[in-house]
Amino acid sequence: QAPNYVLAVVLPPGAPARAFASPYLKIRALTFIPALLSTVAFASFRGTQDIMTPLKISIVSNIINVFLDPFLIFNMGMGVAGAAAATCVSEIVSCGLYFQQLLHKKMLSTRKLFRLPSFEALRPLLLGGLSVQMRAVALNVAFLAVTRTTQKLDSSGIAAAAHAITVQLWQLGGVVLLAMSTVASIMVPSEVAKANKAAAEENGKAVDLTAARFTADRLLSWGVVLGVCLGGLQLLCLPLLNLFSPLKEVQQAARLPSVVAAALQLINGVVFIGEGIQQGNQHFTSLAVCTALGAVGMLTSLHLWGSTLAGVWASFTVFNLIRLFGVLRHHFLTGPLAKSKTAI
């Protein structure tokens, strides 16, 4: 019964999707721990500014998933359960590769692997991670609310299918912009570290963060350019909706939300890159507060406009506009790279 209780968060009673979601969730839950460990390992490599190792591991695990999906779903006749099993296998492989690399690079010690850390050692992690977890909770609450709202729009599943297609089209650009967020979280603190090192070598000279600010400004500018280009690309892909579903009703239902999602890319570039800069500056608390406010705005918008799929995507707009305000406030006013603070 546990999967049913979990699914009740996003699926109303009697929803047709429950018949497919329940077996999928039961199988995917088997690799919850490997997936969690992979996330921690990815963060460890990212913290050392090693982005190539996670990239290579992601390529391998995704290739495995791509080949196993059609084999298990169609050849083995497993259907949705086959999709879940394919993902589980790829996650186990990913976890294994991460741990192999952690050991190889001496970032992990087998002797200390099962040793309980002291509270003093955990305290910085707990304090620093609190804001990160608060932001993650806010994001999950917002996205769960969106999923539940789309599932309740109609019992036929047309709205949910149209929403899934809209998300797929959005990811044409969203994945690129999210990758730029990771780049920003690495490049900006790298420039800050260079400035700190140069100041230390000059025997107490004031830290000049002008180069770091220039890097941040350039990344945000690229966010605007990429947002415009990727939004335009998404609009050009609207005629391809028929490739995602043969049902005319689903294609028609996905058209307007896809236009709204394309327009969202105009601000997504600045939002994602700006939040990457905040993470790189370790301003986790302000980022978490802004995300929580955005989630509140999104939930309010869903209450007001959530009766249509276009209204659901309009709620995404409110969510990202609030996050945009937080990003610009941090960059121009309160952050360490604000013009008034570039030489301290």
TORLUM-947659 format. One record per residue: x, y, z of N, C-alpha, C in turn; residue in three letters. Coordinates in steps of 0.05 Angstrom, whole numbers, plus 5000, padded with zeros to 4 digits. Example, Ala and Ser with C-alpha at 12.3 -4.5 7.8 and 13.67 -1.06 7.14 Angstrom:
BEGIN
526448865156524649105156526449345156ALA/525749555142527349795143525850015157SER/
END
This chain:
BEGIN
501649765000500050005000501750265000GLN/504250235007505950475009506050634983ALA/506450504960506450664935503850814930PRO/501650704938499050844935498951094952ASN/500051084976500051314993501751534981TYR/504051454970505851654957504551774933VAL/503351604916502051704892499651884898LEU/498451854921496152024928496952314930ALA/499552374933500452644934499952784907VAL/500252634885500052764859497752664842VAL/496652424849494452304833491952294849LEU/489752404839487252384853486152094852PRO/484452014871483351744870481951684844PRO/482451444834481251354809482551454784GLY/484851604786486251704762487251464746ALA/486851474719487751254702490751214703PRO/492251424709495251394710496151214733ALA/494551174753495351004776496150724767ARG/494750614748495350344739498150314727ALA/499150534717501850534706503950634726PHE/503150824742505050954761505750764783ALA/503850604793504450424816506650224811SER/506550064789508849884784511450024779PRO/511250254766513650404760515050494786TYR/513450604804514550704829515650474846LEU/514350244846515350024862518049934853LYS/518549924827521149834816523250054820ILE/522450304814524450524817525350564846ARG/523650494865524450524893526750344901ALA/527150134885529349944892532050074890LEU/532350274873534950404870534950684881THR/533350734901533351004913536051064925PHE/537250874939539850924952542050964932ILE/542350784911544350844891544051114877PRO/541551194872541051454860541951684878ALA/541351654904542151854924545151874926LEU/546551644927549451634928550751764903LEU/549551714880550551834856550352144857SER/548152234868547752524871549952644889THR/550552514911552652604929555352604915VAL/555852384900558452364886558752574864ALA/556552634850556552844830557253114843PHE/556053164866556653414880559553424889ALA/560653194896563453194905565353264882SER/564853154859566553224836566153514827PHE/563653604829563053884822564454074841ARG/564653994866565954164886568954194881GLY/570153994868572954004860573354124832THR/571154224820571154344794571854134772GLN/571353884778571653674758568953614746ASP/568453714722565853674709566053454688ILE/568453374680568753174659568052894669MET/568852824694568252564704565252514706THR/563652694718560752654718559552634690PRO/560652794671559652794644560052514631LEU/562452404634562952144623561251924635LYS/560851944661559151744674556251774665ILE/555252024662552552064653552151964625SER/554151994608553951894580553651594580ILE/555351454596555251164597552551064608VAL/551651184630549151094642546751154624SER/546751374610544551444592544551264567ASN/546851194557546951004534545750734542ILE/546450644566545250394576542250414578ILE/541350634588538450684591537050684564ASN/538350814544537150844517536850564504VAL/538850394508538650134495536749944511PHE/536749964537535049784553532149854551LEU/531450104548528650194547527050044526ASP/527750054500526149914480526249614483PRO/528649504493528849214495526949114517PHE/526949244540525249144562522349214558LEU/521849454547519049534543517649374522ILE/518949334499517649214476518548914472PHE/521148874470522048594465521348404487ASN/521648494512521048324535518148354544MET/516748544532513848584538513348674567GLY/515148824579514848914607513349174609MET/513049324587511549574588512849784606GLY/511149914622512150124641514150014661VAL/513749764669515649644688518449614675ALA/518449564649521049554635522549814635GLY/521050034632522250304632523450354660ALA/522050274681523150304708525650134712ALA/525549884703527749704706530249804691ALA/529849914667532050024652533350254667ALA/531750434678532850654694534350554719THR/533350344732534650234755537450124748CYS/537549984726540149874718542150094712VAL/541250304698543050524692543950674717SER/542250694737542950824762544950654778GLU/544650394778546550224792549350244779ILE/549350244752551950274737553150544744VAL/551450754744552451024750553651034777SER/552350924797553350924825555950774827CYS/556150544813558650394814560950544801GLY/560450674779562550834766563451074783LEU/561551194796562251424813564051334835TYR/563351114848564951024871567650924862PHE/567850804838570350724827572250964823GLN/571051184812572651424807573351564834GLN/571551564853572151684879574551544892LEU/574551274891576851124902579351174886LEU/579051174859581451214842582751484847HIS/581151694851582251964855582752024885LYS/582551804901583151834930581352044944LYS/578952074934576952244947575252094967MET/575651834967574051654985575951444997LEU/575651405022577251195036575450975046SER/576150725038574450495047574650455077THR/576850545090577050515119575150695134ARG/574550925122572851125135569951115125LYS/569450935106566850935093564550885112LEU/564950695131562850615149563350725177PHE/565150915180565651025206563851265211ARG/562551275233560751495239562251755245LEU/561751975231563152225236562252345262PRO/563952515273563252655298561352885292SER/559952965313558053185309559453445300PHE/561853485311563453725304564053725274GLU/564653485263565253465235562753505218ALA/560453435229557953455214556653735216LEU/557453885237556154145241556254335217ARG/558554375205558654555182556854455159PRO/556754195155555054075134552154115140LEU/551454075166548654105173547654395171LEU/549354585180548654865179548554965150LEU/550654885134550754975106548654835089GLY/547954585097546054435081543154505087GLY/542654645109539854705117538554875095LEU/539955085086538755255066538455115039SER/540354945033540154785008537754605009VAL/537254475032534954295035532354455035GLN/532354695046529954855046529254925017MET/531154995001530655054973529654804958ARG/530854574964529954324951527054264958ALA/526354304983523554254992521654444977VAL/522454694975520754894961520354814932ALA/522454734919522254644891520454404888LEU/520854204906519253964904516254014909ASN/515654184929512954254935511654384910VAL/513054574898511954704874511454514851ALA/513354334846513154154823511053934828PHE/510853854853508753654860505953784857LEU/505754034864503154174861502454194831ALA/504354244814503854254785502953984775VAL/504353774783503653504774500853434782THR/500153484808497453424818495353584803ARG/495953834798493954004784493453904755THR/495553834741495153734714493753474713THR/494153304733492853044734489853084739GLN/489053304753486353344760484753494739LYS/486153584718484753754698482553594683LEU/483153344676481053174663481752884669ASP/479652714667480052434673480952274649SER/480952394625481752254601484752234598SER/486252404612489152404611490252584588GLY/488552724574489452894552491153124562ILE/490253254583491753474595494453394605ALA/494553164619497053054630498952994607ALA/497952864585499652804562500653054549ALA/498953254546499753514534501853644551ALA/501553634577503553754596506253614593HIS/506153344590508653194587510053274561ALA/508553314540509753404514510953684516ILE/509453854530510454134534513154124549THR/513253954569515753934584518053834566VAL/517453634549519453534531520453754512GLN/518653914501519554134484521054344499LEU/520254404524521654594540524554504546TRP/524854234549527554134555529554164532GLN/528554214508530354274485532254504493LEU/531154704506532854924515533554914545GLY/531654804560532054804589534554654598GLY/535254434584537554284592540154444587VAL/540154594565542554764559542854974580VAL/540655104587540755324607541455224634LEU/540454984642541154874667544154804668LEU/545254714645548054654643549754914647ALA/548755134636550055384640550055474669MET/547955394684547955444713550255314727SER/550755064719553054914731555655054724THR/555955134699558355274689558855524706VAL/556655684710556855924726557755874755ALA/556655654766557355594794560255514797SER/561655454775564455384776566255614768ILE/565555754746567255964735567456204753MET/565256294765565256534781566956494807VAL/566456284823568156244846571056194840PRO/571556084816574356054807575756324804SER/574256514792575456784790575756924817GLU/573856874835574056984862576556864876VAL/576956604873579356484885581956604874ALA/581956654848584356784836584857054848LYS/582657204852582957474864583957464893ALA/582957264908583857234935586757154937ASN/587556984918590356894917592257124910LYS/591357284890592957514882593257714905ALA/591157764920591257944942593057844964ALA/592957584969594757464990597657484982ALA/598257454956601057474947602057754948GLU/600257954948600958234949601058344978GLU/601258154997601558235025599258415035ASN/596858305034594658445046593258645028GLY/593858645002592558824983589558764982LYS/587958964978585058924977584358734954ALA/582358574960581458374940579958514918VAL/580858494893579558614870577858404856ASP/575258434858573358244846572258334818LEU/573658524806572758624780572658404759THR/574658234758574658024738572457824743ALA/571857764769569757584775567057704767ALA/566757954772564258094764563958084733ARG/566158144719566058134690565157854680PHE/566257644692565457374685562457324690THR/561557414713558657384719556957544700ALA/557757794694556257954674556057814647ASP/558357714639558457584612556757334612ARG/556757184633555056944634552057014634LEU/551357224648548557314648547757414620LEU/549557544607549057634580548557404561SER/550257194564549856954549547156824556TRP/546356844581543756744589541456874573GLY/541657134569539657284554539657184525VAL/542057174513542257094485541256804481VAL/542156624498541256344495538256314500LEU/537256474519534356464524532756534500GLY/533556754486532156844462532456634440VAL/534856534436535256334414533756074419CYS/533955984444532655724450529555754451LEU/528555984460525756034458524756034430GLY/526256164412525556164384525655884372GLY/527655724379527855454370525455284379LEU/524655334403522355184414519755254398GLN/519455504390517155584374517255454346LEU/519655434335519955314309519355014310LEU/519554894334519054604337516054544341CYS/514354744343511554694347510254514326LEU/511054534301509854344281510554054286PRO/512554004304513353724310511653604332LEU/509653744341507953624363506753364355LEU/506253324329504953074320506852844323ASN/509452894326511352674331511152564359LEU/510152724377510052644405507452484411PHE/505352544396502852404401501152404375SER/499952174368498252164344495452284349PRO/494852344374492152444381491952744376LEU/490052824359489753104353489053274378LYS/487453154396486653294420489053364437GLU/490953174439493353224455495053434442VAL/495453414415497053614401495853894404GLN/493253924402491954184405492254284434GLN/491954114453492154194481494954284489ALA/496954174474499754234481500754494467ALA/499254594448500254814431500655074448ARG/498455174461498655424476500655404499LEU/500555184515502555164537505455164526PRO/505855044502508555044491509455324483SER/507555494474508255764468509055914494VAL/507555874515508155994541510955904551VAL/511455634547514055524556516355644540ALA/515855694514517955814497518456104506ALA/516356254513516756524523518256524549ALA/517856324565519256304591522256284588LEU/523256174565526056144561527456424561GLN/525956634555527056894553528256984580LEU/527056884602528056954629529556724642ILE/529056484632530256244645533356254644ASN/534456364622537356374621538556534643GLY/537456774648538456944669537956824697VAL/535556694700534856574726536756344733VAL/537056164714538655924720541655994724PHE/542656174707545456244709545856414735ILE/544056594740544156754764544156584790GLY/542456384790542356204813544956034815GLU/546155974792548655834793550856014805GLY/550756274798552656454810552256474841ILE/549756484849549156494878550256244892GLN/549856014879550955764891553955774893GLN/555255884871558155904871559156094893GLY/557556304898558256494920557556394947ASN/556256154948555356034973553356204988GLN/551656344973549456504985546956324984HIS/547056114999544855914998542356015011PHE/542656165033540256255047538456435031THR/539656635018538056825002536856674978SER/538256484967537256324945534856154954LEU/535056034978532955874988530456044994ALA/530856275006528556455013527156534987VAL/528656614967527456694942525856464929CYS/527056224929525655994918523155934933THR/523255954959520755914975518656114969ALA/519456374966517456574958516356524930LEU/518056424912517056354886515156124887GLY/515655934904513855704907511155794918ALA/511155984937508656094947507056234925VAL/508556394909507256524887506156334866GLY/507556114862506555914843504155774853MET/504055694879501755564891499355744890LEU/499756004895497556194893496456214865THR/498356224846497556244818496055994809SER/496955764818495555514811492655514822LEU/492355634846489655644857487855824840HIS/489056034829487456224813487056144784LEU/489156034772489155974743489355684736TRP/489455504756490055224752487855064739GLY/485755194729483555044716484154974687SER/486355094676487155034648490154974648THR/491054834627493854774625495455024619LEU/494355204603495755464599496055614625ALA/494055594643494255724669496455604686GLY/496755334684498955204699501655314690VAL/502055344664504555444654504855744660TRP/502655884661502856164670503856184699ALA/503155984715504055964743507155924744SER/508155774724511055754722512356024717PHE/510956194702511956454696512256624722THR/510156604738510256754764512556644781VAL/512956384782515056254797517756364788PHE/518256364762520856454752521256754753ASN/519156904751519457194754520357274782LEU/519257134802520157184830523057104833ILE/523756884822526556794823528356994808ARG/527457104785528957294770529457544787LEU/527457634802527757864820529957814840PHE/529957564852531957494871534757494859GLY/534957384835537557374822538757654816VAL/537057824805537958094799538658254824LEU/537058214845537658344871540358264881ARG/540858004880543457904890545758004873HIS/545458014846547658084829548258384830HIS/546258544831546658834829546658984856PHE/545558864877545259004902546658874926LEU/545958624931546758504957549158304955THR/549658204931551757994928554558104930GLY/556557934932559358024934560358144908PRO/558958104886559858214861558358464852LEU/556758574870555458834865557559044861ALA/556959244844558959444837560159584861LYS/558559624882559559754905561459584922SER/561659324914563259134930565458994913LYS/565959084889567858944872570758994881THR/571159194898573859234909573559264939ALA/574359054954574059064983576659004997ILE/
END
